[in-house]
Each structure stands twice: as structure tokens, then as C-alpha cells.
Amino acid sequence: MSIPVVDLADFLSGDAAKKASFVKALGEAYETVGFVAVKNHGIPDALITAQYDQVQQFFSLPLEKKLTYQIEGLAGQRGYTSFGTEHAKGSEAPDLKEFFQYGQTVPANHPLKWEYPDNVAVAEIPSLNNTLLEAYRNFEKSGKALLQAIAIYLDLDEYFFDAHIEEGNSILRCIHYPPITQEPKSAIRAEQHEDINLITLLVGASADGLQILTKGGEWVGVTSLPEQIVVNVGDMLQRLTNNKLKSTTHRVVNPPKEHWHTSRFSMPFFLHPKSEMSLVCLDSCIDDAHPKAYPDATAGEYLDERLREIGLKK
């Protein structure tokens, strides 16, 4: 499926007509498909390459070594999570993946430090921590611009989201779907789900497999060009907009049998606000035809609920 393509350079160009055209294209795509491909996204190719190289080195480590980086009590929000731990909401079948997560970094005396534990440094790959930090900051910058465009589309102040996402609770997740070594019980590497956050920024995965569910109930494969990133709406933004912007259901399917011996790597950046942000449906998105669909909650309350539902938090 060819998903809509937008050029972030248009939004940042200083040209009012180009900016307005970008906002319209982005907003309409998020009302209908829920996904866009973004070119000129501002994340350097060399950084993406370094991130993939170093993450693949990590997942190549022996399991007993990787398990030393699985930290109890953090609900997988920092460090390593082993194969088969996470499952989709409403599914008992574990996803066929392992992952490593990197979160927000703040100084030791910062008022939010209690909420943001230290990231996990991997002794065997000393450069990984700095690479993930640099990638994290670049994703934050690109995501901020995209949310400014979304705010304009929603007739909010352009900078509505800025204060909520500055030093927000975003997560950079590095995922490894290992080779399939025997007939799988399911054709699904990651069961159908919607993302929890405001928006997700995904740099090109190392293999095909991502599919989205269309309004007609059909699963279609999503592809983007190497110089593009895929950005989709998450549940927090769907809740905030009372379903005006769609959090699209998606999944990752197994490859054809001749490719079972290959791994798949994926690096989504889940852009979260600070936990205190209210997700109360915007008044402008509520009317007689669209009554309020969700109970009031903060981003932190909703995240906690979802982490329990997917098996990362007890």
C-alpha cells in the first residue's frame, strides 16, 4: 500500500503556502489512514546506520549476557526485555520479539528524575548509549515539528504540544524479531495492536512485514522509501481528539518461508508527553454527532493501564 507522503521541509520552509499545504495533507491523512511517510525528516542517515549496526551487535550477544541488562521493576521501560515477554492488548499469545528500550535523560537534580530512571549502559558496546541519546534527541525534534502541524490542523495554538512533550516520557525501542527456526504457532511476529503514545516515528525496518488494517477490514503491507520515516497516530492522540485522528491498527507478519532464517530489526520512537498531561477530549472535537468517547485520564494514568494490559507491568 502506498501511504500518503509529506515533506517536513515544506512545514519548516518559512513559506506560508507550503506550510498550510503540509498541515492539510498531514491532518487529512491522520483522519483517514492514520499513517504517513515523511521525507526530509531531519534524522541523519549516518546516525540511523550507526544505530542499526550497534543494536544488531547487542542482539548478537549471548542470551545470558543480554539478560544481565533486563532490569526488574522497570516494566521494560529501560534496558532489555527478553523474547516472548510482551503481548498485544487482548491477546494471550506472546509477540515473537525481544527489545531494548532507551528513555528520557534528565540531570540527577531534575524534578522529574524520580520518574525517569537511568538508562542501561551496555558494557560490550560502549558507543551504544551515546548513539541512542543522539537518535532520541533527533526524533524529539522531528516529532515536535509534526505535532506543531497537528496542533494547527486541530485549530489549536501551533505550540500547544511543546510544553507537554519537552522532557516528555518518550521511548526509543530497538526491536529484534529473531529467525524462525520451526513451524510457528502463529503467522504473526507482533499481533495486531495500536500504539499507546501521541505519535510513533519509525525509521525503515530491516525487512518487510508491517501491515495496517484498512477501514474496509483488509490487511495491507506498508512500505516506505529508504529516505523516509513512517509516522502514525497513537491512542493518546486519538483519545485527545475524540477519534478525529485515527490510531490505526497494525501488526508485523512473518516472512515467507524462504526468509525464515533472517532476522528483522525495527526502531520505533514512541513520542509520549509528560505523565501529567491531560488527555481529556478536546471540546472542539465533541459535538452531537461525535459525543465524548473516553473517560478523563492523564497520560501517565493511561500509560500505566496499557503497560499492565500488554504484560510489561504487573
N, C-alpha and C positions, 0 to 999 in steps of 0.2 A: 504494500500500500504506500502510495506517495502522500506523506503527510504535508500540511502546509509549511512553507519555508519563509522565514522572515530574516531580515538583515539588521542586526543590532546597531550597525554603523549608521543606519538611517535615523534611529532614535537619538543617537548621540551626535548627529551631524551639525546641529545648530540650525538646520533648515526646518522651518515650521511645517511646511507641507509634507516633507519626508517623515517627520516625527509623527504627525497626525495619521499618515497612511500606515505607519508601523503599528501605532496604537490600535487602529481599527482592525488591521489584519490579525494581530495577536488576540485581541478580545474576541473577535468572531470565531477564530479557531478554537479558543478555550470554551466558548459556548456550545460548539458543535462536536468537535473531535476530542478536545482535552489534551492534545499533544501538538507541539510544533517542532520543526527543526530550525535551529538558529545558526546562521553563519556570521562571521566576524564577531565571534562571541568574546574575544579578548583573552582566552586562556592559551598560553603559548604552546605550540606543538612540541617543542623540546621538553617542556615540563610534563606534558601528558606522556611522552615516550619514557621519560625517566621514571615516572610514577608506575607505569605498567611494568617496566623492567625490574624495578626494586620489589614491587608487590609479588611478581612471579617468583623472585628469589625467595621471598618469605614463605610462600605456599609450597615451595620445593623442600623446605626444611622437614626433617623427620617429625612425625606426629608428636612424639614425646617432647620435642623441643618447642613446637607450637603451643602445646598445652601449658607450658610454663608462662605463656602470655595471655592465658584465659583467667581473668580476674573475677573471683567470686564477689557477689554483692553489687555489681555494676550493671546488671541486666543487659550485658553485652554492649553497653554504650561506649566502652573503651576497650581496646585490645582485641584479642582473638575470641571467636565463637566457633566451636567445632561443628563438624558435619552432622546434619540431621537434627540440630537443636531447634531451629525456628520453623514454624508452620504458618500458613495463611490463616487469617481470621475465619472461623467456621470450618476449618479443615483439621482433621486429626493426622493427616499424612505429613511427615516432615519434608521440608524442601531439601533438594539434593545439592547442598552447597555448604561451604564454610566461608567465614568472612573475618575481616579485621576492620575495626572502626576507630576513627580519629575524630575527636570533638573539639569544642571551643577551648581556646587557650587564653587565660587571663592571669594577671600578676597574683602573687600569693596574698596580698592585702586587699584584693578586689572584693567588693561586697557580694558578688555572685560566685566567689571561689567555692563556697560550700556546695554549690550545685554543679560545678564543673571540675570533676576530679582530674588529676594529672593524666596526660596521655601516656601510653605504654611505649617505651623505647625498646627497640629490638637490637640486642647487642650484636647479633650476627650481621646486621645491615645498618651500620651507623648513620648512613645518609638518609634512611627512610623517614625519620621523624621530620627533618627539615624539608624534605620533598613534599610530604603530606601537608605540612604547615603552609608552604608556598602555594600548593594547589588549593588548599582550603581558602586562603585569602583571595585568590583569583576567582574562585567560584562565588564567594561572598559578593565580590564587586560586580560580577556579571548578573547575579541574581538580584542584587539591589536595583540595577537599571531595569530589569524585566518587571520587577514589582512596581517600580515607578510608572511604567507604561500601563500596567494593570490598574493602578490607582486612578490614572486619568480616564481609562475606559469606564471605570465604575463611578465616574463623576465625583471622586474624592480628591482631596489635595494631592498633588503629584508626589509629595514626600510623606504621605500617610503612613507607609510601612517602615520608613527609615529608622525611626527611634525604636520600633519593636524588634527589628532584626539586627541592629547594632549590638554586637556581643551576644547574639542570639544563640539558641541551643542547637545549632545545625550539626549534622553528622556527615562525614565523608566515609562512605562504606566501600571497602575493597573486597569484591566477591570472587570466589573461585568455585566453579562448577567442575568437579573432577571428571576424568574419563569414566565412561560407563563400562563396567567390567563383566556384568552379567545381565540377563534379561530383566529389565526394570519392572517393578510392580505398577509403575505409572509412566505415562509419556510426558510427564511434567517435571522439569527441574525446579521451577518455582511456581506453585499453584496460583490460580487467579487471585488478584488482590487489588486494593487501591492503596496508594501511599498515604502516610499519616500527615505529612507536613503541609506547608504552604505551596511550594513548588519543588520539583526534583529536576536537577540538571545532570544529564548523563552523557559523558564523553563516550565515543564509539566503542562498543563492546568488541571483544576479540573474535566473536563468531556470531552468526545469526541465531535467532531463537525468540526474540521479543515479539509478542503478538498483543494486539489490542482488540477489545470487544466492541464492535460497531453497534450503533443504535438498532440495527436490524438483527442483532444477535449473532453476527458472524465474526469468527476469529480471523484476523488478517495480520500478516507479518509486517513489521515496521523496519524500514531501512533508512539510513541517512548517509550522506557522503562523508568521507573521512574528515573534511574540514568543518563539519557541522556538529553541534551537540543537540540532543533531543531534550526538550523541556516540557514537563507535564504538570498539570494541576494536581495537588494533593487534597486530602479530605479536609484539612483545616481551612483552606481557601474555599472549598465547596460549602462548608458549614457557614463561614463568614458571609458568603454571598447567597445563602439560602437556595443553593443549587443552580444559581445563574451560571456559574462557571463549573464545568464538569470535571470531577475526579474520575478519570477513565479507568475501567477495569482492564488489567493487563496481566500477562503471565510470560514465563520462559519455558519453551518446549524443548524436548530432547532433540538432538540432531538426527539425521538419517543414520541407519546402522553402520554405513561405511565410515562415519565420522565419530563413532562411539569412543574411539581411542584418544580423542582430542579433548583438551580442557577448554572451558570458556571462562573468560575473565570480564568483569564489569565493574565500573567505578562510579556509582551514583552519588551525587551530593544532595542530601535531603535538607532543604533550607527550612529551618524552624525559627520562629520568633523566640523572644524571651518567654519563659513559662507564665509570666504574669499577664500576657496579652489576652484580652477578652476576645472570645470567638462568638459573642452574641451576634445573631444575624443582623446585617445592616438594614436599617429602616427602609432605605431606598430599594432594597431587594424584596420587600414584603408588600403584597397587595392582595386583593380579593382572589385573584387567580393563582396567587402563589403565597398561601398562608405560611407562617413561620413553621419550619420543618424540624428544628432541632432545639433541644433544651439548652439553656445557657451553660457555658463552661469556659474555663481558661484554657490556654494552650497546654499548660502543664498538667491540668486535670485530664484533658483528653489524651495526651501522650501516655500518661500513666495507665489509663484504661486500656489503650490499644497494646501497650507492651505486655500487659497481662494476657490479653486475648491471643497474642501470637506466640506465647510461651517463653518470652525472654525474661519476664518478671513474675515472681511467684506471689 
